[in-house]
Amino acid sequence: MRGRLRNVNAARMSQSDRSGQLAAATLGNLSGNSWALYNTRLMPSNTILVPLDGSPESNAALPLARVLATATKASIVLLRVVSHDDSATMRAASGDLQKIASGKAGGGLDIVGTVRRGHPAEEILAEIKARPASMVVMRTHARVGIERAILGSVAERVLERSPAPIVLMRPGEREPSRIQQLLVPVDGSPGGALALDAARRLACATGASIDLVQVVIPIALQGVAAYDYVGAGFYDPNLDDESLADATTYLDGEVACLRRAGLSAGGKALPAPNPAQGIVDLAEARRADLVVMSTRALTGPARTLMGSVANTVVRTAHCPVLLVHRGGDSEASVRSSN
């Protein structure tokens, strides 16, 4: 059994090494301060879209949008979606956006408002593609009970299909006045490479430091004992030490790459039984202004396979979370850049 455990571990780290090389190649091939990301393809637009629903809660996304727009020299588009297209409703919504834009303008920021009619998620996606937007900043609701893994129906639907990164904020979390510290969970996968590239570009624009973290789950908690179907599995604690050492080596390589690009960066291999909780705890300890991570944004029964970590981080972190949608096109783009 010991030999089989070692083979499983070696195979896992071999894949991580290959993906790590892929991530490094992505960082090496892409440069510059323009970091608008559409599945790793640069777009001519540098526009931050902020969906509002007329409530004070949704307006809480505005200060962060302003911070990001100032740092990245982006314009801000305020979007209101209404269900009725009668003139009175449209005028009222337009007037509200104009007041908000006037109040948040200044400092060279370009802020405009637009009103659409229809289903909120569909119209937000249409506006993202029409601009095209380089980022979306929106407030989400904290859910409990059976809906606890759901970010909120509108935010969830937008995340499923948005080609642009989405910054999600929940009630009660810190609202950074500057972007100085980014926490980026990585695992050597193409999805981790996407998140790392988005963080690198944001750091170039803001001067923020980047903290990389790779959570290493103890092998005893990974279900590997299931391989020994005749009895209790054998657990070698040295395998955990090897996994931590391999993760540290991977992180050291990524940190060196970032530092060669002139960025402030550090890395930590974190042993933790729960990846999401480990990320949240480290974000709080480091006082991160933003967590940057990838997600597959699957739906239905597959959601728990994809988004348990990302969803949990969004629901429990004390800072906003920037999610880069990992999909087939984005993974293909990362591979083609190698």
C-alpha positions as CSV (number, residue, x, y, z in Angstrom):
1,M,0.0,0.0,0.0
2,R,2.9,2.4,0.8
3,G,4.2,2.1,-2.8
4,R,0.7,2.8,-4.2
5,L,0.4,5.9,-2.0
6,R,3.7,7.2,-3.2
7,N,2.7,6.6,-6.8
8,V,-0.5,8.6,-6.3
9,N,1.5,11.4,-4.7
10,A,4.1,11.4,-7.4
11,A,1.5,11.5,-10.2
12,R,-0.2,14.4,-8.6
13,M,2.9,16.4,-8.2
14,S,4.1,15.6,-11.7
15,Q,0.9,17.1,-13.0
16,S,1.4,20.1,-10.8
17,D,4.9,20.5,-12.1
18,R,3.7,20.5,-15.7
19,S,0.9,23.0,-14.9
20,G,3.4,25.1,-13.0
21,Q,5.6,25.4,-16.1
22,L,2.4,26.3,-18.0
23,A,1.7,29.1,-15.5
24,A,5.2,30.4,-15.7
25,A,5.1,30.4,-19.5
26,T,1.8,32.4,-19.3
27,L,3.4,35.0,-17.0
28,G,6.5,35.2,-19.2
29,N,4.6,35.7,-22.5
30,L,2.2,38.3,-21.2
31,S,3.4,41.7,-20.1
32,G,2.4,45.4,-19.7
33,N,0.2,47.3,-17.4
34,S,-3.1,46.8,-19.3
35,W,-4.7,43.9,-17.5
36,A,-8.2,43.7,-18.9
37,L,-8.7,40.0,-19.1
38,Y,-11.1,38.1,-21.3
39,N,-10.1,34.5,-20.9
40,T,-6.5,35.7,-21.1
41,R,-7.1,37.6,-24.3
42,L,-6.5,41.4,-24.1
43,M,-9.5,43.5,-25.1
44,P,-9.3,47.2,-26.2
45,S,-11.8,48.2,-23.6
46,N,-10.8,49.2,-20.0
47,T,-14.3,49.5,-18.5
48,I,-15.5,48.5,-15.1
49,L,-19.2,47.6,-15.1
50,V,-21.2,48.1,-11.8
51,P,-24.7,46.6,-11.8
52,L,-27.0,48.4,-9.4
53,D,-30.6,47.5,-8.4
54,G,-31.6,50.8,-6.7
55,S,-30.9,49.5,-3.2
56,P,-28.4,51.0,-0.8
57,E,-26.9,47.5,-0.5
58,S,-26.0,47.3,-4.2
59,N,-24.5,50.8,-4.0
60,A,-21.9,49.5,-1.6
61,A,-19.9,48.2,-4.6
62,L,-19.2,51.7,-5.8
63,P,-16.3,52.6,-3.5
64,L,-14.4,49.5,-4.5
65,A,-15.2,50.1,-8.2
66,R,-13.8,53.6,-7.8
67,V,-10.6,52.4,-6.2
68,L,-10.1,49.8,-9.0
69,A,-10.9,52.3,-11.7
70,T,-8.5,54.9,-10.3
71,A,-5.7,52.4,-10.1
72,T,-6.2,50.9,-13.6
73,K,-7.3,54.2,-15.3
74,A,-10.6,52.6,-16.3
75,S,-14.0,54.2,-16.9
76,I,-17.0,53.1,-14.8
77,V,-20.4,52.2,-16.3
78,L,-23.3,52.0,-13.9
79,L,-26.0,49.6,-15.0
80,R,-29.6,49.5,-13.9
81,V,-31.9,46.8,-15.2
82,V,-35.7,47.5,-14.9
83,S,-38.6,45.1,-15.6
84,H,-40.8,47.7,-17.2
85,D,-39.9,50.0,-20.1
86,D,-42.6,52.6,-19.5
87,S,-41.2,56.1,-19.8
88,A,-41.7,57.0,-16.1
89,T,-39.7,53.9,-14.9
90,M,-36.9,54.5,-17.4
91,R,-36.6,58.2,-16.5
92,A,-36.6,57.5,-12.8
93,A,-33.8,54.9,-13.2
94,S,-31.8,57.1,-15.4
95,G,-32.1,60.0,-13.0
96,D,-31.0,57.8,-10.1
97,L,-27.9,56.8,-12.0
98,Q,-27.1,60.3,-13.0
99,K,-27.2,61.4,-9.4
100,I,-24.9,58.5,-8.4
101,A,-22.5,59.2,-11.2
102,S,-22.3,62.9,-10.3
103,G,-21.6,62.1,-6.7
104,K,-18.9,59.6,-7.5
105,A,-17.2,61.6,-10.3
106,G,-14.0,63.5,-9.8
107,G,-10.3,62.8,-9.8
108,G,-10.4,62.3,-13.6
109,L,-12.8,59.4,-13.4
110,D,-15.2,58.9,-16.3
111,I,-18.5,57.6,-14.9
112,V,-21.6,57.0,-17.0
113,G,-24.9,55.3,-16.5
114,T,-27.1,53.1,-18.7
115,V,-30.5,51.6,-18.2
116,R,-31.7,48.3,-19.8
117,R,-35.0,46.4,-19.6
118,G,-35.3,42.7,-19.0
119,H,-33.9,40.0,-16.8
120,P,-31.1,41.3,-14.6
121,A,-28.6,38.5,-15.3
122,E,-29.2,38.4,-19.0
123,E,-29.0,42.2,-19.4
124,I,-25.8,42.4,-17.3
125,L,-24.2,39.8,-19.6
126,A,-25.4,41.6,-22.7
127,E,-23.8,44.8,-21.4
128,I,-20.6,43.1,-20.6
129,K,-20.3,41.9,-24.1
130,A,-21.5,45.1,-25.7
131,R,-19.0,47.4,-24.1
132,P,-17.0,45.0,-23.7
133,A,-16.3,45.3,-20.0
134,S,-12.9,44.4,-18.6
135,M,-14.3,43.7,-15.1
136,V,-17.6,43.6,-13.2
137,V,-17.9,44.7,-9.6
138,M,-21.1,43.7,-7.8
139,R,-22.6,43.1,-4.4
140,T,-23.9,39.7,-3.6
141,H,-26.1,38.4,-0.8
142,A,-24.9,36.1,2.0
143,R,-27.0,32.9,1.8
144,V,-27.6,30.4,4.6
145,G,-29.1,26.9,4.9
146,I,-29.8,25.1,1.7
147,E,-28.7,28.1,-0.4
148,R,-25.4,28.6,1.3
149,A,-23.3,27.5,-1.7
150,I,-25.1,29.9,-4.0
151,L,-23.7,33.4,-4.4
152,G,-27.1,34.9,-5.2
153,S,-29.2,34.1,-8.2
154,V,-28.1,37.1,-10.3
155,A,-24.4,37.0,-9.4
156,E,-24.3,33.2,-9.9
157,R,-25.9,33.4,-13.4
158,V,-23.5,36.2,-14.4
159,L,-20.5,34.3,-13.1
160,E,-21.5,31.2,-15.1
161,R,-21.3,33.0,-18.4
162,S,-19.3,36.1,-18.0
163,P,-16.1,36.3,-20.1
164,A,-14.9,39.1,-17.8
165,P,-13.5,38.7,-14.3
166,I,-16.0,39.5,-11.5
167,V,-15.3,41.1,-8.2
168,L,-17.9,40.0,-5.6
169,M,-18.5,41.7,-2.3
170,R,-20.7,40.4,0.5
171,P,-22.3,42.4,3.3
172,G,-20.1,43.3,6.2
173,E,-16.7,42.8,4.7
174,R,-13.8,45.3,4.5
175,E,-13.9,47.9,1.8
176,P,-10.3,48.7,0.8
177,S,-9.4,52.3,0.2
178,R,-6.4,51.1,-1.8
179,I,-5.3,47.8,-3.3
180,Q,-2.1,47.0,-1.6
181,Q,-2.2,43.3,-0.9
182,L,-3.4,40.5,-3.1
183,L,-3.8,36.9,-2.0
184,V,-3.8,34.3,-4.8
185,P,-4.5,30.7,-4.2
186,V,-2.7,28.5,-6.7
187,D,-2.4,24.8,-7.2
188,G,-0.3,24.4,-10.4
189,S,-3.4,24.1,-12.6
190,P,-4.3,26.2,-15.7
191,G,-7.1,27.7,-13.6
192,G,-4.5,28.8,-11.0
193,A,-2.4,30.3,-13.9
194,L,-5.4,32.4,-15.0
195,A,-5.8,33.8,-11.5
196,L,-2.1,34.4,-11.1
197,D,-2.0,36.3,-14.4
198,A,-5.0,38.5,-13.4
199,A,-3.3,39.2,-10.1
200,R,0.0,40.1,-11.8
201,R,-1.7,42.6,-14.1
202,L,-3.6,44.1,-11.2
203,A,-0.4,44.4,-9.2
204,C,1.4,46.1,-12.2
205,A,-1.4,48.7,-12.2
206,T,-1.7,49.2,-8.4
207,G,1.7,48.5,-7.0
208,A,0.2,45.8,-4.8
209,S,2.1,43.0,-3.3
210,I,1.2,39.4,-4.2
211,D,0.9,36.6,-1.7
212,L,0.7,33.2,-3.3
213,V,-0.7,30.3,-1.3
214,Q,-1.0,26.6,-2.0
215,V,-3.1,24.7,0.4
216,V,-1.8,21.2,1.0
217,I,-4.5,18.8,2.3
218,P,-3.1,16.0,4.6
219,I,-3.1,12.8,2.6
220,A,-5.0,11.0,5.4
221,L,-7.9,13.3,4.6
222,Q,-7.9,12.8,0.9
223,G,-9.6,9.5,0.8
224,V,-6.5,7.6,-0.5
225,A,-7.3,4.8,2.0
226,A,-10.1,3.8,-0.3
227,Y,-7.4,2.2,-2.5
228,D,-6.9,-0.4,0.2
229,Y,-10.3,-2.1,-0.1
230,V,-9.2,-5.1,2.0
231,G,-8.8,-3.2,5.2
232,A,-7.5,-0.1,6.9
233,G,-5.2,2.0,4.7
234,F,-1.6,2.6,5.5
235,Y,-0.7,6.2,6.1
236,D,2.9,7.5,5.8
237,P,3.2,10.9,7.4
238,N,6.4,11.5,5.4
239,L,4.2,11.9,2.3
240,D,2.7,15.1,3.8
241,D,6.2,16.5,4.3
242,E,7.0,15.6,0.6
243,S,3.8,17.4,-0.6
244,L,4.7,20.5,1.4
245,A,8.2,20.5,0.1
246,D,7.0,20.1,-3.5
247,A,4.4,22.9,-3.0
248,T,7.2,25.1,-1.5
249,T,9.4,24.5,-4.5
250,Y,6.6,25.3,-6.9
251,L,5.7,28.5,-5.1
252,D,9.4,29.6,-4.9
253,G,9.6,29.3,-8.7
254,E,6.4,31.4,-9.2
255,V,7.6,34.0,-6.7
256,A,10.9,34.3,-8.4
257,C,9.2,34.8,-11.7
258,L,7.1,37.7,-10.2
259,R,10.1,39.3,-8.6
260,R,12.0,39.2,-11.9
261,A,9.1,41.2,-13.3
262,G,9.7,43.9,-10.6
263,L,6.8,42.9,-8.4
264,S,6.7,42.4,-4.6
265,A,5.7,38.8,-4.0
266,G,5.9,36.0,-1.4
267,G,4.5,32.5,-1.2
268,K,3.3,30.0,1.5
269,A,2.6,26.3,1.4
270,L,-0.2,26.0,3.9
271,P,-1.2,22.6,5.4
272,A,-4.9,22.7,6.1
273,P,-7.7,20.1,6.1
274,N,-10.1,22.7,4.6
275,P,-8.8,24.6,1.6
276,A,-11.4,27.4,1.7
277,Q,-11.0,28.0,5.4
278,G,-7.2,28.0,5.0
279,I,-7.5,30.6,2.3
280,V,-9.9,32.8,4.3
281,D,-7.8,32.6,7.5
282,L,-4.6,33.5,5.6
283,A,-6.4,36.4,3.9
284,E,-7.4,37.8,7.3
285,A,-4.0,37.3,8.8
286,R,-2.3,39.1,5.9
287,R,-5.0,41.8,5.8
288,A,-5.5,41.1,2.0
289,D,-7.4,43.7,0.1
290,L,-8.5,41.2,-2.5
291,V,-8.5,37.5,-3.0
292,V,-7.9,36.5,-6.7
293,M,-8.9,33.0,-7.7
294,S,-10.3,31.0,-10.5
295,T,-13.6,29.1,-10.7
296,R,-15.3,26.8,-13.1
297,A,-18.8,28.2,-12.3
298,L,-20.6,24.9,-13.0
299,T,-24.3,24.5,-12.4
300,G,-26.7,21.9,-11.1
301,P,-25.3,18.8,-9.4
302,A,-21.8,19.6,-10.6
303,R,-21.6,22.8,-8.7
304,T,-20.3,21.1,-5.6
305,L,-17.4,19.6,-7.6
306,M,-16.3,23.0,-8.8
307,G,-17.2,25.8,-6.7
308,S,-17.2,24.7,-3.1
309,V,-13.9,26.4,-2.4
310,A,-14.6,29.6,-4.4
311,N,-18.2,29.9,-3.1
312,T,-17.1,29.3,0.5
313,V,-14.3,31.9,0.2
314,V,-16.8,34.5,-1.3
315,R,-19.3,33.8,1.5
316,T,-16.8,33.9,4.4
317,A,-13.8,36.1,3.5
318,H,-13.5,39.5,5.1
319,C,-12.4,41.1,1.8
320,P,-13.8,41.2,-1.8
321,V,-13.0,38.2,-4.1
322,L,-12.1,38.5,-7.7
323,L,-13.1,35.4,-9.7
324,V,-11.7,34.5,-13.1
325,H,-14.1,32.2,-14.9
326,R,-12.1,29.1,-15.9
327,G,-13.6,27.4,-18.9
328,G,-12.6,25.5,-22.0
329,D,-11.7,28.5,-24.0
330,S,-9.6,30.1,-21.3
331,E,-7.7,26.8,-20.6
332,A,-7.0,26.5,-24.4
333,S,-5.6,30.0,-24.4
334,V,-3.3,29.3,-21.6
335,R,-2.0,26.1,-23.3
336,S,-1.6,27.9,-26.6
337,S,0.6,30.5,-24.9
338,N,3.1,27.9,-23.9
